[in-house]
Amino acid sequence: MTLQAQIDSEQKSVAIPVIESEEGEIQKEVKEEGKPINNQGFIVPKEDNINGLTVPKQNQPTDLPKEEFSMFNKEEFGDPGELYEDRINKHAKYTDLRKEQQYRGNTTTQFFGDYRTTSGKINIVYRDYGAFDGDHIRVFINGDVVKASVLLTPSYSGFKFNLVPGINKIDFFALDTGQVSPNTAEFQILDEFGEVISGNQWNLAKGVKATIIIIKE
């Protein structure tokens, strides 16, 4: 039998000479034909182009001004500390006003709206929904006194009234606030069939009234 063998060709190394750049950096030049040097992004050419691809310029300055982030617009609101303090003061004043109203009662006329009915007459009832402390009221209808002085008790009391065509204005006037301020009452207005037309509550200072209007159609 005849055997044939092929001797591997001797591998020859490629020389890579060391070249020192002007900046003192060490670069390696590969002289192997057909293999271009691949730029890994460490040195960007002046033409901003690598292997036919455009490379964005590095460390370009921005023209946008830098401005500190703030939750408050200083030009509109001023100093945030002053704004916060102003809100605290307004809340304190509102709280004090509410406490004064609860103690003294409302100091302006309370209007409970206007209602329409076809009923010929109404039944007006009222009571003291707070402590029974001697609250008194006076009742007006269309400017006329129909009840000069009524003592408000825990139980409902009242009277019936024949409506006039059109507007019937009912005023409940607080004569006093009893032993404990303010003058407190709950009222209801019912038609001739016993259906409730309207109802509400008041907390009045002395000399203040609550008003409701019933329109007979």
Secondary structure, DSSP 8 states (H G I E B T S, - for coil): -----------------EEE-TTS-EEE----TT------SSS--TT-EETTEE---SS----S------SS-HHHH--HHHHHHHHHHHHHHHHHHHHHHHHH-B-S-EEEEEEEE--SEEEEEEE--S--S--EEEEEETTEEEEEEEE--SS-EEEEEE--SEEEEEEEEE----SSSSEEEEEEEEETTS-EEEEEEEEE-TT-EEEEEEEE-
